[in-house]
Amino acid sequence: MMKRIVGLVTVFFLVLSVSPLAGLLAHQQSIDGQRQVMVEDVVIRGNRRIPAETIRLAIQTKQGDPYNPAQISRDLQAVIALGYFVDNDTKVFSEDGPAGGKIVTFEVRERPIIRDIRYEGMKSVLESELLEKYRERHVRLTKESQYDPVQINNAKNVLQTLLSIKGRPEATIDVEIEEISATSVAVIFNIDEGPRVRVVDIDFEGNNIFSDRQLRRQMKLVKESSLFTTFTSKDVYSKEKLAADLERVRFFMASRGYFKAVIGEPRVEEVGEIGSRIPLIGRKGKGLKIVVPVTEGRLYRIGKVTVEGNTVFPEDQILAVSGIKSGDVINAERIQKGVFENLKKLYGQLGYVQAQVGVNPEPKDTPGTNEGIVDLTIEVEEGKQYTLRRLEFLGNTVTRDNVLRREVLLNEGDPYNQRLWELSLLRLNQLGYFEEIKEEHATLRFNEQESTVDIDLKVQEKGRQQIQFTGGASGIGGSFIGLQYATNNFLGFGETLSFSLQAGNRQRIFSFGFTEPYLMGKPISVGFNIFNSRLAFFGGGLGFGATGFFSTGGGLFGFLGARSDELFTQVSTGATISASAPLSLFWRSRSSFFQLSRLGLSYSYSRTSVEQPPVNKDDDPNNDILISFEQPPVTLSTLQPNFFVNTLNHAIDPTAGQSFFLGLNLTGSFLGGNVNLFQPTVEYKYFRPGLFKIGDRETVIGMRVLGSHILPFGARFQSNSLSFIDGVPIFQRFFLGGEDTIRGFNIRSVSPVAELQTFLTSREVKALDASGKEITVLPTGSNQFTGNEVAQSVLESFTFTGIGGANPLRTGTRDLQGNFLPVFVPIGGDTQLLFNAEYRIPLASIFSIAAFFDIGTAFNLRKMPDQIFETNFLPSPLASVTLNPFGRVATPEEIEAARPPEIPAGQLPPGFRSATITGLAKSTSLIKLSEGVGGFSDYRASMGAELRVQMPVINVPFRLIFAYNPNARVFDPNNPNPRQLFLEERKVIRFSIGRTF
């Protein structure tokens, strides 16, 4: 029995031990069977452009691998994900191979390439504008891209939206795919824009406190159709734009106490066909009327104001910064500025840049009154204080890092200060080295664990160099060519280097300058400039009185039409050194005022002389230019302290900000010069964004006010010519006119004038006979006459005593009645006032237009004494006369009465003889400065528009100016004005290079 039991147990364990082994053997046999189904080959079919090897990179199944249907399915999805093939036409299938394995075949159908994209019938939208929208909406539809129905449908939606914005909401778009070849297609958008739909009326209903006009004025994007909206397209209905405008309307009412004002759902109604009869710009289309329901509600006042969550600043300071006061009418605009802007800035100054602020209002109606109360809770989540860990600049391939870092008021390791960062961006923009740097160009990365912030600022360098070639002919410069070169970022170190050379038949100008903006690592700017100029000008062209002639050059010192030997020559040589530093260098402050204000000091030394024209140096006094500018060398030594505040956002063509300049020029003999002058100058500029944008580019309103005065002091410099007026060099007196002051008038043509009277003084007078021998003088009262003498009284009558003497002789041109024609000369003003205003509108690419208005005057604020200058005594023939037998001057009647019949006409009777009266003579000119014409009211104004082309290399605009001068003194030949010396016209077209301001 026991043996049986032992046997059974033994068999049982044997079975248990053998069974797993059998299972393992069976499993191994199964695996061996599966390994026999292998992948014999992987085949790619249908590909034309895409190489098979590119497709195989996405396929994990390889030749010789075990056949795995699940992996093959994943491989198919990977091939589709490549994006090269049509999804539904990309397949995979397997078939038995000759060796008993499987052949896996991937069959694909490539998407065609788009060779052409056409927009048929699209008139209201520019293709460049549409492509820009594609980029904004991430629509990938371009030529040479793969055909993708999804992208085409996205493009269609973008185009539909853009047409709606342009006033074509009923536009229909059909997409046509034209097969070019087996692998390429053309996509054609067939567009029927339909009628243009414009908003004719915008009415509000339910408003009692605010008028429709007040509410409509708050709308910026959708307006009623008018002449102005014809150009701005703001009369186009857009649901999104209307919603934004109605939010502005609601905000306007909330800013005037109507905190719970409600704007209802607007109704849009068709009003039929509308049109305009205005030629060229009048357009017909459908009209819409928008009716906006309004519920104004009650007027609310501010009740209790509390602050929650603040730990950095006390409640009183937060309330003071927010500007919210209990009892005031609630003002949403003030709350937005005070809380959401000022409080954010307050926290940002200490590095709490992620601080969140908000206002929780709790309105309460007061029964029985028309007013309510709103309790306000200012909620603050201060967050962490962040420190600037690292600041990097990207894109500055030429400009050194240290040049940028020295303009940034934040140092690595300092608490991050949002105000100083914004001020730093302004300082960087003022350099003029880069395209405009905006806040969005800075990438801020916050590390919340370490409470640090890293900043990457991306900049785009612009042309550092200004190269300008000039040439042509002008009333002052003559025929000339010139080269001007300047760089404001020399070798990337921020230094300024300038060079100018101009040469012509009337002028030569050379100048060279250099400025170092940071001296020894400190914000002290130092620089120098040296110059030499030689200018020939026509002094005789100052005016010819009532004869109707004008200055042929069109302005003072013009010369066109004058001979070279009639030109005065002014030669100037000099140099200037300057230095300036910000106020923050003297007063340790990081406020905007101290950082953006500079104190400067400059010193200039120049030596100037004016040479006589050749005709005044020859032996013929008859061709002399009587109006003299001759001047021996004069030295001007000038010291100028100045103060400058600049918040303009760019050095060239700013769009916002203002600047103020005050300079006090002091020229004196105590500095080593010959002339004593004091000249204060004040200039103010202001720029702001305009009323609308052109695309994403701002229109700009700009203006300038300029005022200057020049005052001699101490001993007046005595000059014997017009080169000085009341002790002031005439080239330093003020003349307006030209493209940089009053655009519609000629250069230096706006000036006060004074009358010029010329007298002759003579001495050592004698009479010569026909052979040139001196005739004997018969003294007065003598009877010893032999027939060959000249009476003393004759010589006395030709002895002229000049101004104020017993025998003055005034010279000049007389009219038919024998009266002297008055002659006036421009004398410049001791004061100038100038105002310029522009509205700049950018057009496509480098083109822009600017509407402008200029007005200014140059006048004399001080009364001046008359001025006299004289020439030297020179031998000069005074007159040719006929002497009678008694040595006196014979009259024509006397000669005729004494001529016997046998002597023909033209011959002198017996005893009569010809004589020439000669002597030493000089010209004395009297400029009646005390009666100078041209006061404060003698202004000139000009308005118009100019087309500008910004040249990318030379960085200055070419300008075509169309000016209208409303108060131009147009020459009237029937009633000439002797005081009008320069030609003025009502309408002017001229070309210029550069900027007015």
Secondary structure, DSSP 8 states (H G I E B T S, - for coil): -HHHHHHHHHHHHHHHHHHHHHHHHHHHHHHHHHHT-BEEEEEEES-SSS-HHHHHTT----TTSB--HHHHHHHHHHHHHTSSB-STT-EEEEEE-TTSSEEEEEE--B--EEEEEEEET--SS-HHHHHHHHHHTT----TTSB--HHHHHHHHHHHHHHHHHTT-TT-EEEEEEEEEETTEEEEEEEEE----EEEEEEEEES-SSS-HHHHHHT-SS-----HHHHHH-TTB--HHHHHHHHHHHHHHHHTTT-TT-EE---EEEEEEEE---STTT---EEEEEEEEEEE---EEEEEEEEEES-SSS-HHHHHHHHT--TTSB--HHHHIIIIIIIIHHHHHTTT-TT-EEEEEEEEEE-TTSSEEEEEEEEEEE-----EEEEEEEES-SSS-HHHHHTT----TTSB--HHHHHHHHHHHHHH-SBS---GGGEEEEEETTTTEEEEEEE--B---EEEEEEEEEETTTEEEEEEEEEEEEETTTTEEEEEEEEEESSEEEEEEEEEESSBTTBS-EEEEEEEEEEEEE-GGGG--GGGS---TTSSTT--TT--GGG-EEEEEEEEEEEEEEEGGGTS---SHHHHHEEEEEEEEEEEEEEE--GGGTSS-GGG--SS---EEEEEEEEEEEEEEEE--S-SSS-SSEEEEEEEEEEE-GGGT-S--EEEEEEEEEEEEEEEEEETTEEEEEEEEEEEEE-EE-SS----SSTTEETTEEGGGSB-B-STTS-TTS-TT-B--EEEEEEEEEEEEEEEE-TTS-B-EEE-TT-----SSEEEHHHHHHT--B-TTSSS-EEES-B-TTS-B--EEEE--BSEEEEEEEEEEEE-STTEEEEEEEEEEEEE--S----EEEE---EEEEEEEEEE-TTSSB--HHHHHHH--TTS-TTS--TT-EEEEEEEEEEEEEEE-GGG-B--TT--EEEEEEEEEEE-TTT--EEEEEEEE-TT--B--TTS--TT--S-B-SEEEEEEES---
